[in-house]
Amino acid sequence: MSDLFALALGGLTNGAVYAALGLALVVIYRATRVVNFAQPALALVCAYLAYSVNRATGGYWLGLVVALVAGAVLGALTERVLMRRLSRAGELAPVIATLGLLMVLQAVCGMIWTAEPRSFPYALDFRGAFSANSAFVIAVVLVVAGGLLLLFGTTSLGLRMRAAAFHPEVASLVGVKVGLMLTAGWALATSVGALAGVLAAPPFLHPGVLDTVFVYALTAAVLGGLDNPLGTVVGGFGLGVVLSCVSGYLGPELVTLASLAILVVVLTFRPNGLFGRTAARRV
């Protein structure tokens, strides 16, 4: 039981990271109806910027702030320069564009910072089964999730962002600045992704550090429902605990396979996620 408890605690910390990156996917999907496969690369760039600031100044929190601001700027530029040009090119074009952006940004990071692993600090003390850093990561993710729920559910900005994503023509007719709302959605999502990148980077940062994290984050988002921030958080924490137990009892080499198996099962039996809503259509 003590081993199971220790695995569960470690899984909660990992699950918080999956939930954070999953929340970035949910924000993009809610605000633009696009699954952003470039999210880990955008977060990677922000994490490297945080690393550079931390190395130059020794300040972790300054690096975190720079990463969040850089994420917002990168997200806004991605929407304005790339995604907006593909808005009328069909549903598949934006997906292909995000995949291409993923490869380009990872290559750029490798060229600038090389593929050598870089030491990346934790926010707080990381020693112990449930450290101060673990509590910090979980608390930050819960606060962000709560903020997103309030944003999309109770504020006029969130409602305008959702209207611009679901019914842009109608939203435009009632005075919503659709283009601005889409840009805001990308900026917000990429900033959340940057936070996830900084939380996931320790102890070593390298160009592929977020690859498997993104697989788990996507699984968490699908598990909870791509349109449900709370479901994504629950899915992330639950997935983290399950994968931690798989690693502890069956071996770490089966963790990715277990995540993909969960993803396939959820998509087969609950395509809208465990907490997602099934949309009814009258014919």
N, C-alpha and C positions, 0 to 999 in steps of 0.2 A: 504493500500500500504506500509505503514511503517513496518507492521508486515511481509509482504512478502519480503521486502528488507532485514530485519534482518535475516529471515530464509535463504534467498539466500546467504548472507554473511557467516553465520554459515555453510551452506552446502558446500561452496567452500573450507573451511578449512578441513572439513571432507573428501570431495572429493579428496583433495590433498593427504591425507593419503591413501585412497583407490587406487589412481593412483600410489603411490609409491610402495605399495605391489603388485599391478597389474603389474608394470614394472618389478619387480623381476620375476614374472611368465613368462612374455614375453621374457625376456633375456634367461631364461632356455629353453623355447620352441624354440626360434630362434637358440640357440647354440647346443641343444641336441635333440629337437623334443620330449621332455618329459614334461608333466604337473606335476609340483612338488607340490604335496599335503602336503609335509612336510615343505613347506616354512614358514608357521606361527610358527611352533615349532622351526625352526632354528632361525627365527627372535626373538622369545621369549628368547632363550638362550642368544643371543647377548644383548637383552634389560636388562636381569638380570645381565649380566656382566657389562654393563654400570651403572646400579644401584649400584652394589657393589663398582665400582671405584668411583662413585660420593659420596657414603656414606663414603668411606675411605679417600678421598682427598678433597671433596667439589667442585670438578671441573666438570662442566657439559660437557665442550668441550673435556676434556681428556676422559671422559666416552664414548662420541660419537666416538672418534677416536678408542678406544679400541673395541667398538662394530663393527665398520666397518672392522677392521683388523681381529677380531674374526670371522666375517661373511665370509670373504674371506678364512680363514683357514678351517672353518667348511665345506664350500662348496666344497673346493678342496678335503678334506678328504672324504666327502660323495661320490663324484664321483669316487675317486680312490679305496676306500675300499668297497663300496656297489654297486654303479650303474654300474661300469665297469664289475663286475662279472655277471651282469644280461643283458649285452648288446646283447647277443645272445639267451636269454631265451624267446623271444617273446615280443610283445608290452604290454601285460598286466602285466608282472612281475615287471617292474620298477614302475608302478602305485601302485601296491600292496605294494611294498617295501617302497615307500614314505608314504603311509598311515600308515604302521607299524612304520616307523621312527617318524611320527607325534605323535603317542601315546606314544612311548618310551621316546621321548625327553620331552613331557609334564609331564610325570610321574617323570622323573629325576628332572625337575625343581621343582616340588612339593616336592620331597624328600629333595632337597638341600635347597631351600628357603621357603618351606612350602606353603600352600595355602592362607596364610594370606595376604591381600592386603598391598602392600608397597607403601609409598608415593614416587612419581616419579616427578622430577621437569620439568617445561617447559623451553624451551631454552631462551625465552625472556618474557617480560610482557604479560600476557594473558588476562588482563582486557579490557573490552569494546566489542562492537559489532564486530569490526574488529581490533584486537589487533596487536601489533608488532610481537607476536609469530605467528599469523595467516599469516601475510605477509611473515615471514621467511619460514614457511612450504610451502606455495605456491611457493615462489621463488626457494627454494631448489628443489622441484619436477620438476619445469619447466627447471631448469638448468640440472638436471639429465636426463630428457627426451631428451633435446637437445643434450647432450653428447652422449647418446645411439644412436640417429639418425645419428650423425656424425660417430660414431664408426662403426656401421653396414653398413652404406651407402657409406662411403668415405675412410675408412682406410683399409690397407691390413690385419691387425689383424681381423677386423670385417668380412671381406670377407672370410678369412680362417676359421673363426669360423662357418660361415654359410655353407661353402662348406663341412666342416667336419660333420655337422649335416645332410645335405640333401643328400650328395653323398660321404660317407666316403671312399669307395673303390677308386673312381675316384680321390678324393682329395689326398689320399695317394700316388697314382701313379704320381701325379704332384709335390710331395715333401712336402705336408702339413702334419705336425705332428698331426694326428687326435686325439690321446690320450691327447696330451698337450692342444689342442684347446678345447676339451670337459671339461678338468679340469679347464681351464681358464674361460669357460662359467659358470660353476657352482660357481666358486669363485666370479666372478663378480655379478652374480644374487643374491647370498646369502648375499653379501655385501650391495647391494641395498635393499634387504629385511631387513637387520639389521637396515639400515637407517629408513625404514618404521616402524620397531618395536619401535625404540626410539621415533619417532614422534608420534606414536599412543599410547604409554604407559601412558602419563600423564592423569589425576593426580594420578591414582593408578595402580600399576603393580601387576598382579596375573596370575596364570597359564592359565586362560581362557580368558585373556584380548584381544587376537587377533583372537579368534574364529569367532565372527561375522564380524570383520574387514576383515577376509579372504574371507568370503562369498561375501561381497561387492566388494572386490578386484577382485575376480574371475569373478563376474558379469561385472565389469568394463573392464576387459581384454577381455572377450567374446564379450561384447558390441562393443568395439573398434576394435576387431580382434586380436587374439593371436599372430599374427606375425607383429603387428603394434604398436610401442611405442607411436607415436603421437595419434593414435586412442584410445589407452588405457588411455592416459592422458585426452583426451576429454571425454571419457566414464566415467572416474572417477569423474571429476568435474561435469558433467551432472548428474550422479547418485547421487552424494552428495547433489546437489540442490534439486533434486526430492525427495529423502528420507527425507531431512530436512523439506520440505513442507508437506510430508505425516505425519511426526511426529508432526508438528505444528498444522495441521488442522484435522487429522484423529486419531491421538494418536500414541505414541511410540511403542505400542504393534503390530502395523501393519507394521513397517518398514521392518523387516526381510521378512515378507510375500510379501511385495511389491517388494523387491529385487529379491526374487525367481521367482515371476511372470514375472518380466522383463527378467530374465535369460531364462525362458521357452519360452517366446514370441520370443526373439532374436534367440534362437536355432531352433525354429520352422520355422521362416520365413527367417532368415538370418544366417545360420549356420557359415558362415565365418566372422560374425560381420558386423557392419554398415560400417566400413572402410576396411574390409578385402578383399582380392582378391580371386576370384574364379579361381581355377586352371583348365585349359582345358587339357583334355587327349585325344590323338588321338587313335582310335581303328580301 
